[in-house]
Amino acid sequence: MVKPHDAPSAAQLVESVREWLQTDAPAVTDVRFQYLTRVAINALSIVERELAIGAEQAAAHEERLHTLGVADDAELAAAIRSGALDDRMDEVRTLVWQSVRDKLTVANPKYLGSP
């Protein structure tokens, strides 16, 4: 695959900034700056995870929607509200739960480990 951009990649840039924030920024004693640094680290961590697995998750989500015979999340919600999928509710729950797991894997994978 031919890449249109030179090194470093977007993922490498995000990783570098996140690592700098984690190692150098905590030395600053200003409480507000420390808080904003933690927020920035969390945001960059989300971006890193999405860059790493987002395309794969998008394909899996599209396949789940296709399995249920809907084009997108709005159509899925409408089908659930209308009762069109009532006879497949176990399947709907399973597929929706898989989508929720994917979202949590990117947003904050620690949530998946809690009871």
Phi and psi in radians as a Rosetta constraint file:
Dihedral C 1 N 2 CA 2 C 2 CIRCULARHARMONIC -1.471 0.35
Dihedral N 2 CA 2 C 2 N 3 CIRCULARHARMONIC 2.267 0.35
Dihedral C 2 N 3 CA 3 C 3 CIRCULARHARMONIC -1.747 0.35
Dihedral N 3 CA 3 C 3 N 4 CIRCULARHARMONIC 2.349 0.35
Dihedral C 3 N 4 CA 4 C 4 CIRCULARHARMONIC -1.392 0.35
Dihedral N 4 CA 4 C 4 N 5 CIRCULARHARMONIC -0.232 0.35
Dihedral C 4 N 5 CA 5 C 5 CIRCULARHARMONIC -2.073 0.35
Dihedral N 5 CA 5 C 5 N 6 CIRCULARHARMONIC 2.615 0.35
Dihedral C 5 N 6 CA 6 C 6 CIRCULARHARMONIC -1.403 0.35
Dihedral N 6 CA 6 C 6 N 7 CIRCULARHARMONIC 2.936 0.35
Dihedral C 6 N 7 CA 7 C 7 CIRCULARHARMONIC -1.230 0.35
Dihedral N 7 CA 7 C 7 N 8 CIRCULARHARMONIC 2.597 0.35
Dihedral C 7 N 8 CA 8 C 8 CIRCULARHARMONIC -1.423 0.35
Dihedral N 8 CA 8 C 8 N 9 CIRCULARHARMONIC 2.728 0.35
Dihedral C 8 N 9 CA 9 C 9 CIRCULARHARMONIC -1.337 0.35
Dihedral N 9 CA 9 C 9 N 10 CIRCULARHARMONIC 2.952 0.35
Dihedral C 9 N 10 CA 10 C 10 CIRCULARHARMONIC -1.021 0.35
Dihedral N 10 CA 10 C 10 N 11 CIRCULARHARMONIC -0.747 0.35
Dihedral C 10 N 11 CA 11 C 11 CIRCULARHARMONIC -1.083 0.35
Dihedral N 11 CA 11 C 11 N 12 CIRCULARHARMONIC -0.722 0.35
Dihedral C 11 N 12 CA 12 C 12 CIRCULARHARMONIC -1.167 0.35
Dihedral N 12 CA 12 C 12 N 13 CIRCULARHARMONIC -0.665 0.35
Dihedral C 12 N 13 CA 13 C 13 CIRCULARHARMONIC -1.130 0.35
Dihedral N 13 CA 13 C 13 N 14 CIRCULARHARMONIC -0.800 0.35
Dihedral C 13 N 14 CA 14 C 14 CIRCULARHARMONIC -1.069 0.35
Dihedral N 14 CA 14 C 14 N 15 CIRCULARHARMONIC -0.792 0.35
Dihedral C 14 N 15 CA 15 C 15 CIRCULARHARMONIC -1.045 0.35
Dihedral N 15 CA 15 C 15 N 16 CIRCULARHARMONIC -0.753 0.35
Dihedral C 15 N 16 CA 16 C 16 CIRCULARHARMONIC -1.087 0.35
Dihedral N 16 CA 16 C 16 N 17 CIRCULARHARMONIC -0.782 0.35
Dihedral C 16 N 17 CA 17 C 17 CIRCULARHARMONIC -1.149 0.35
Dihedral N 17 CA 17 C 17 N 18 CIRCULARHARMONIC -0.775 0.35
Dihedral C 17 N 18 CA 18 C 18 CIRCULARHARMONIC -1.045 0.35
Dihedral N 18 CA 18 C 18 N 19 CIRCULARHARMONIC -0.795 0.35
Dihedral C 18 N 19 CA 19 C 19 CIRCULARHARMONIC -1.101 0.35
Dihedral N 19 CA 19 C 19 N 20 CIRCULARHARMONIC -0.695 0.35
Dihedral C 19 N 20 CA 20 C 20 CIRCULARHARMONIC -1.073 0.35
Dihedral N 20 CA 20 C 20 N 21 CIRCULARHARMONIC -0.788 0.35
Dihedral C 20 N 21 CA 21 C 21 CIRCULARHARMONIC -1.072 0.35
Dihedral N 21 CA 21 C 21 N 22 CIRCULARHARMONIC -0.684 0.35
Dihedral C 21 N 22 CA 22 C 22 CIRCULARHARMONIC -1.241 0.35
Dihedral N 22 CA 22 C 22 N 23 CIRCULARHARMONIC -0.577 0.35
Dihedral C 22 N 23 CA 23 C 23 CIRCULARHARMONIC -1.691 0.35
Dihedral N 23 CA 23 C 23 N 24 CIRCULARHARMONIC -0.707 0.35
Dihedral C 23 N 24 CA 24 C 24 CIRCULARHARMONIC -1.737 0.35
Dihedral N 24 CA 24 C 24 N 25 CIRCULARHARMONIC -0.681 0.35
Dihedral C 24 N 25 CA 25 C 25 CIRCULARHARMONIC -1.146 0.35
Dihedral N 25 CA 25 C 25 N 26 CIRCULARHARMONIC -0.570 0.35
Dihedral C 25 N 26 CA 26 C 26 CIRCULARHARMONIC -1.057 0.35
Dihedral N 26 CA 26 C 26 N 27 CIRCULARHARMONIC -0.295 0.35
Dihedral C 26 N 27 CA 27 C 27 CIRCULARHARMONIC -1.182 0.35
Dihedral N 27 CA 27 C 27 N 28 CIRCULARHARMONIC -0.381 0.35
Dihedral C 27 N 28 CA 28 C 28 CIRCULARHARMONIC -1.249 0.35
Dihedral N 28 CA 28 C 28 N 29 CIRCULARHARMONIC 2.316 0.35
Dihedral C 28 N 29 CA 29 C 29 CIRCULARHARMONIC -1.595 0.35
Dihedral N 29 CA 29 C 29 N 30 CIRCULARHARMONIC -0.158 0.35
Dihedral C 29 N 30 CA 30 C 30 CIRCULARHARMONIC -1.114 0.35
Dihedral N 30 CA 30 C 30 N 31 CIRCULARHARMONIC 2.139 0.35
Dihedral C 30 N 31 CA 31 C 31 CIRCULARHARMONIC -1.094 0.35
Dihedral N 31 CA 31 C 31 N 32 CIRCULARHARMONIC -0.755 0.35
Dihedral C 31 N 32 CA 32 C 32 CIRCULARHARMONIC -1.093 0.35
Dihedral N 32 CA 32 C 32 N 33 CIRCULARHARMONIC -0.751 0.35
Dihedral C 32 N 33 CA 33 C 33 CIRCULARHARMONIC -1.100 0.35
Dihedral N 33 CA 33 C 33 N 34 CIRCULARHARMONIC -0.708 0.35
Dihedral C 33 N 34 CA 34 C 34 CIRCULARHARMONIC -1.071 0.35
Dihedral N 34 CA 34 C 34 N 35 CIRCULARHARMONIC -0.750 0.35
Dihedral C 34 N 35 CA 35 C 35 CIRCULARHARMONIC -1.086 0.35
Dihedral N 35 CA 35 C 35 N 36 CIRCULARHARMONIC -0.852 0.35
Dihedral C 35 N 36 CA 36 C 36 CIRCULARHARMONIC -1.117 0.35
Dihedral N 36 CA 36 C 36 N 37 CIRCULARHARMONIC -0.556 0.35
Dihedral C 36 N 37 CA 37 C 37 CIRCULARHARMONIC -1.128 0.35
Dihedral N 37 CA 37 C 37 N 38 CIRCULARHARMONIC -0.779 0.35
Dihedral C 37 N 38 CA 38 C 38 CIRCULARHARMONIC -1.090 0.35
Dihedral N 38 CA 38 C 38 N 39 CIRCULARHARMONIC -0.699 0.35
Dihedral C 38 N 39 CA 39 C 39 CIRCULARHARMONIC -1.078 0.35
Dihedral N 39 CA 39 C 39 N 40 CIRCULARHARMONIC -0.788 0.35
Dihedral C 39 N 40 CA 40 C 40 CIRCULARHARMONIC -1.113 0.35
Dihedral N 40 CA 40 C 40 N 41 CIRCULARHARMONIC -0.722 0.35
Dihedral C 40 N 41 CA 41 C 41 CIRCULARHARMONIC -1.068 0.35
Dihedral N 41 CA 41 C 41 N 42 CIRCULARHARMONIC -0.776 0.35
Dihedral C 41 N 42 CA 42 C 42 CIRCULARHARMONIC -1.098 0.35
Dihedral N 42 CA 42 C 42 N 43 CIRCULARHARMONIC -0.750 0.35
Dihedral C 42 N 43 CA 43 C 43 CIRCULARHARMONIC -1.099 0.35
Dihedral N 43 CA 43 C 43 N 44 CIRCULARHARMONIC -0.774 0.35
Dihedral C 43 N 44 CA 44 C 44 CIRCULARHARMONIC -1.159 0.35
Dihedral N 44 CA 44 C 44 N 45 CIRCULARHARMONIC -0.602 0.35
Dihedral C 44 N 45 CA 45 C 45 CIRCULARHARMONIC -1.118 0.35
Dihedral N 45 CA 45 C 45 N 46 CIRCULARHARMONIC -0.697 0.35
Dihedral C 45 N 46 CA 46 C 46 CIRCULARHARMONIC -1.090 0.35
Dihedral N 46 CA 46 C 46 N 47 CIRCULARHARMONIC -0.804 0.35
Dihedral C 46 N 47 CA 47 C 47 CIRCULARHARMONIC -1.057 0.35
Dihedral N 47 CA 47 C 47 N 48 CIRCULARHARMONIC -0.745 0.35
Dihedral C 47 N 48 CA 48 C 48 CIRCULARHARMONIC -1.031 0.35
Dihedral N 48 CA 48 C 48 N 49 CIRCULARHARMONIC -0.818 0.35
Dihedral C 48 N 49 CA 49 C 49 CIRCULARHARMONIC -1.134 0.35
Dihedral N 49 CA 49 C 49 N 50 CIRCULARHARMONIC -0.714 0.35
Dihedral C 49 N 50 CA 50 C 50 CIRCULARHARMONIC -1.156 0.35
Dihedral N 50 CA 50 C 50 N 51 CIRCULARHARMONIC -0.694 0.35
Dihedral C 50 N 51 CA 51 C 51 CIRCULARHARMONIC -1.099 0.35
Dihedral N 51 CA 51 C 51 N 52 CIRCULARHARMONIC -0.642 0.35
Dihedral C 51 N 52 CA 52 C 52 CIRCULARHARMONIC -1.303 0.35
Dihedral N 52 CA 52 C 52 N 53 CIRCULARHARMONIC -0.680 0.35
Dihedral C 52 N 53 CA 53 C 53 CIRCULARHARMONIC -2.250 0.35
Dihedral N 53 CA 53 C 53 N 54 CIRCULARHARMONIC 0.022 0.35
Dihedral C 53 N 54 CA 54 C 54 CIRCULARHARMONIC -1.063 0.35
Dihedral N 54 CA 54 C 54 N 55 CIRCULARHARMONIC -0.735 0.35
Dihedral C 54 N 55 CA 55 C 55 CIRCULARHARMONIC -1.145 0.35
Dihedral N 55 CA 55 C 55 N 56 CIRCULARHARMONIC -0.735 0.35
Dihedral C 55 N 56 CA 56 C 56 CIRCULARHARMONIC -1.110 0.35
Dihedral N 56 CA 56 C 56 N 57 CIRCULARHARMONIC -0.750 0.35
Dihedral C 56 N 57 CA 57 C 57 CIRCULARHARMONIC -1.140 0.35
Dihedral N 57 CA 57 C 57 N 58 CIRCULARHARMONIC -0.672 0.35
Dihedral C 57 N 58 CA 58 C 58 CIRCULARHARMONIC -1.091 0.35
Dihedral N 58 CA 58 C 58 N 59 CIRCULARHARMONIC -0.732 0.35
Dihedral C 58 N 59 CA 59 C 59 CIRCULARHARMONIC -1.126 0.35
Dihedral N 59 CA 59 C 59 N 60 CIRCULARHARMONIC -0.732 0.35
Dihedral C 59 N 60 CA 60 C 60 CIRCULARHARMONIC -1.139 0.35
Dihedral N 60 CA 60 C 60 N 61 CIRCULARHARMONIC -0.696 0.35
Dihedral C 60 N 61 CA 61 C 61 CIRCULARHARMONIC -1.125 0.35
Dihedral N 61 CA 61 C 61 N 62 CIRCULARHARMONIC -0.760 0.35
Dihedral C 61 N 62 CA 62 C 62 CIRCULARHARMONIC -1.053 0.35
Dihedral N 62 CA 62 C 62 N 63 CIRCULARHARMONIC -0.713 0.35
Dihedral C 62 N 63 CA 63 C 63 CIRCULARHARMONIC -1.134 0.35
Dihedral N 63 CA 63 C 63 N 64 CIRCULARHARMONIC -0.703 0.35
Dihedral C 63 N 64 CA 64 C 64 CIRCULARHARMONIC -1.084 0.35
Dihedral N 64 CA 64 C 64 N 65 CIRCULARHARMONIC -0.780 0.35
Dihedral C 64 N 65 CA 65 C 65 CIRCULARHARMONIC -1.068 0.35
Dihedral N 65 CA 65 C 65 N 66 CIRCULARHARMONIC -0.750 0.35
Dihedral C 65 N 66 CA 66 C 66 CIRCULARHARMONIC -1.064 0.35
Dihedral N 66 CA 66 C 66 N 67 CIRCULARHARMONIC -0.715 0.35
Dihedral C 66 N 67 CA 67 C 67 CIRCULARHARMONIC -1.017 0.35
Dihedral N 67 CA 67 C 67 N 68 CIRCULARHARMONIC -0.631 0.35
Dihedral C 67 N 68 CA 68 C 68 CIRCULARHARMONIC -1.519 0.35
Dihedral N 68 CA 68 C 68 N 69 CIRCULARHARMONIC -0.073 0.35
Dihedral C 68 N 69 CA 69 C 69 CIRCULARHARMONIC 1.364 0.35
Dihedral N 69 CA 69 C 69 N 70 CIRCULARHARMONIC 0.495 0.35
Dihedral C 69 N 70 CA 70 C 70 CIRCULARHARMONIC -2.179 0.35
Dihedral N 70 CA 70 C 70 N 71 CIRCULARHARMONIC 2.753 0.35
Dihedral C 70 N 71 CA 71 C 71 CIRCULARHARMONIC -1.555 0.35
Dihedral N 71 CA 71 C 71 N 72 CIRCULARHARMONIC -0.534 0.35
Dihedral C 71 N 72 CA 72 C 72 CIRCULARHARMONIC -2.749 0.35
Dihedral N 72 CA 72 C 72 N 73 CIRCULARHARMONIC -3.129 0.35
Dihedral C 72 N 73 CA 73 C 73 CIRCULARHARMONIC -1.120 0.35
Dihedral N 73 CA 73 C 73 N 74 CIRCULARHARMONIC -0.644 0.35
Dihedral C 73 N 74 CA 74 C 74 CIRCULARHARMONIC -1.106 0.35
Dihedral N 74 CA 74 C 74 N 75 CIRCULARHARMONIC -0.732 0.35
Dihedral C 74 N 75 CA 75 C 75 CIRCULARHARMONIC -1.181 0.35
Dihedral N 75 CA 75 C 75 N 76 CIRCULARHARMONIC -0.632 0.35
Dihedral C 75 N 76 CA 76 C 76 CIRCULARHARMONIC -1.099 0.35
Dihedral N 76 CA 76 C 76 N 77 CIRCULARHARMONIC -0.816 0.35
Dihedral C 76 N 77 CA 77 C 77 CIRCULARHARMONIC -1.048 0.35
Dihedral N 77 CA 77 C 77 N 78 CIRCULARHARMONIC -0.744 0.35
Dihedral C 77 N 78 CA 78 C 78 CIRCULARHARMONIC -1.119 0.35
Dihedral N 78 CA 78 C 78 N 79 CIRCULARHARMONIC -0.707 0.35
Dihedral C 78 N 79 CA 79 C 79 CIRCULARHARMONIC -1.147 0.35
Dihedral N 79 CA 79 C 79 N 80 CIRCULARHARMONIC -0.673 0.35
Dihedral C 79 N 80 CA 80 C 80 CIRCULARHARMONIC -1.155 0.35
Dihedral N 80 CA 80 C 80 N 81 CIRCULARHARMONIC -0.812 0.35
Dihedral C 80 N 81 CA 81 C 81 CIRCULARHARMONIC -1.074 0.35
Dihedral N 81 CA 81 C 81 N 82 CIRCULARHARMONIC -0.669 0.35
Dihedral C 81 N 82 CA 82 C 82 CIRCULARHARMONIC -1.357 0.35
Dihedral N 82 CA 82 C 82 N 83 CIRCULARHARMONIC -0.249 0.35
Dihedral C 82 N 83 CA 83 C 83 CIRCULARHARMONIC 1.560 0.35
Dihedral N 83 CA 83 C 83 N 84 CIRCULARHARMONIC 0.062 0.35
Dihedral C 83 N 84 CA 84 C 84 CIRCULARHARMONIC -1.095 0.35
Dihedral N 84 CA 84 C 84 N 85 CIRCULARHARMONIC -0.396 0.35
Dihedral C 84 N 85 CA 85 C 85 CIRCULARHARMONIC -1.927 0.35
Dihedral N 85 CA 85 C 85 N 86 CIRCULARHARMONIC 0.245 0.35
Dihedral C 85 N 86 CA 86 C 86 CIRCULARHARMONIC -0.988 0.35
Dihedral N 86 CA 86 C 86 N 87 CIRCULARHARMONIC -0.614 0.35
Dihedral C 86 N 87 CA 87 C 87 CIRCULARHARMONIC -1.333 0.35
Dihedral N 87 CA 87 C 87 N 88 CIRCULARHARMONIC -0.093 0.35
Dihedral C 87 N 88 CA 88 C 88 CIRCULARHARMONIC -2.164 0.35
Dihedral N 88 CA 88 C 88 N 89 CIRCULARHARMONIC 0.448 0.35
Dihedral C 88 N 89 CA 89 C 89 CIRCULARHARMONIC -1.065 0.35
Dihedral N 89 CA 89 C 89 N 90 CIRCULARHARMONIC -0.628 0.35
Dihedral C 89 N 90 CA 90 C 90 CIRCULARHARMONIC -1.091 0.35
Dihedral N 90 CA 90 C 90 N 91 CIRCULARHARMONIC -0.735 0.35
Dihedral C 90 N 91 CA 91 C 91 CIRCULARHARMONIC -1.150 0.35
Dihedral N 91 CA 91 C 91 N 92 CIRCULARHARMONIC -0.739 0.35
Dihedral C 91 N 92 CA 92 C 92 CIRCULARHARMONIC -1.042 0.35
Dihedral N 92 CA 92 C 92 N 93 CIRCULARHARMONIC -0.832 0.35
Dihedral C 92 N 93 CA 93 C 93 CIRCULARHARMONIC -1.027 0.35
Dihedral N 93 CA 93 C 93 N 94 CIRCULARHARMONIC -0.786 0.35
Dihedral C 93 N 94 CA 94 C 94 CIRCULARHARMONIC -1.079 0.35
Dihedral N 94 CA 94 C 94 N 95 CIRCULARHARMONIC -0.824 0.35
Dihedral C 94 N 95 CA 95 C 95 CIRCULARHARMONIC -1.208 0.35
Dihedral N 95 CA 95 C 95 N 96 CIRCULARHARMONIC -0.654 0.35
Dihedral C 95 N 96 CA 96 C 96 CIRCULARHARMONIC -1.181 0.35
Dihedral N 96 CA 96 C 96 N 97 CIRCULARHARMONIC -0.715 0.35
Dihedral C 96 N 97 CA 97 C 97 CIRCULARHARMONIC -1.066 0.35
Dihedral N 97 CA 97 C 97 N 98 CIRCULARHARMONIC -0.680 0.35
Dihedral C 97 N 98 CA 98 C 98 CIRCULARHARMONIC -1.068 0.35
Dihedral N 98 CA 98 C 98 N 99 CIRCULARHARMONIC -0.691 0.35
Dihedral C 98 N 99 CA 99 C 99 CIRCULARHARMONIC -1.164 0.35
Dihedral N 99 CA 99 C 99 N 100 CIRCULARHARMONIC -0.694 0.35
Dihedral C 99 N 100 CA 100 C 100 CIRCULARHARMONIC -1.120 0.35
Dihedral N 100 CA 100 C 100 N 101 CIRCULARHARMONIC -0.750 0.35
Dihedral C 100 N 101 CA 101 C 101 CIRCULARHARMONIC -1.033 0.35
Dihedral N 101 CA 101 C 101 N 102 CIRCULARHARMONIC -0.741 0.35
Dihedral C 101 N 102 CA 102 C 102 CIRCULARHARMONIC -1.059 0.35
Dihedral N 102 CA 102 C 102 N 103 CIRCULARHARMONIC -0.761 0.35
Dihedral C 102 N 103 CA 103 C 103 CIRCULARHARMONIC -1.115 0.35
Dihedral N 103 CA 103 C 103 N 104 CIRCULARHARMONIC -0.739 0.35
Dihedral C 103 N 104 CA 104 C 104 CIRCULARHARMONIC -1.193 0.35
Dihedral N 104 CA 104 C 104 N 105 CIRCULARHARMONIC -0.586 0.35
Dihedral C 104 N 105 CA 105 C 105 CIRCULARHARMONIC -1.029 0.35
Dihedral N 105 CA 105 C 105 N 106 CIRCULARHARMONIC -0.606 0.35
Dihedral C 105 N 106 CA 106 C 106 CIRCULARHARMONIC -1.496 0.35
Dihedral N 106 CA 106 C 106 N 107 CIRCULARHARMONIC -0.840 0.35
Dihedral C 106 N 107 CA 107 C 107 CIRCULARHARMONIC -1.165 0.35
Dihedral N 107 CA 107 C 107 N 108 CIRCULARHARMONIC -0.868 0.35
Dihedral C 107 N 108 CA 108 C 108 CIRCULARHARMONIC -2.919 0.35
Dihedral N 108 CA 108 C 108 N 109 CIRCULARHARMONIC 1.611 0.35
Dihedral C 108 N 109 CA 109 C 109 CIRCULARHARMONIC -1.065 0.35
Dihedral N 109 CA 109 C 109 N 110 CIRCULARHARMONIC -0.329 0.35
Dihedral C 109 N 110 CA 110 C 110 CIRCULARHARMONIC -1.081 0.35
Dihedral N 110 CA 110 C 110 N 111 CIRCULARHARMONIC -0.521 0.35
Dihedral C 110 N 111 CA 111 C 111 CIRCULARHARMONIC -1.087 0.35
Dihedral N 111 CA 111 C 111 N 112 CIRCULARHARMONIC -0.465 0.35
Dihedral C 111 N 112 CA 112 C 112 CIRCULARHARMONIC -1.284 0.35
Dihedral N 112 CA 112 C 112 N 113 CIRCULARHARMONIC -0.353 0.35
Dihedral C 112 N 113 CA 113 C 113 CIRCULARHARMONIC -1.560 0.35
Dihedral N 113 CA 113 C 113 N 114 CIRCULARHARMONIC -0.183 0.35
Dihedral C 113 N 114 CA 114 C 114 CIRCULARHARMONIC -1.479 0.35
Dihedral N 114 CA 114 C 114 N 115 CIRCULARHARMONIC 2.648 0.35
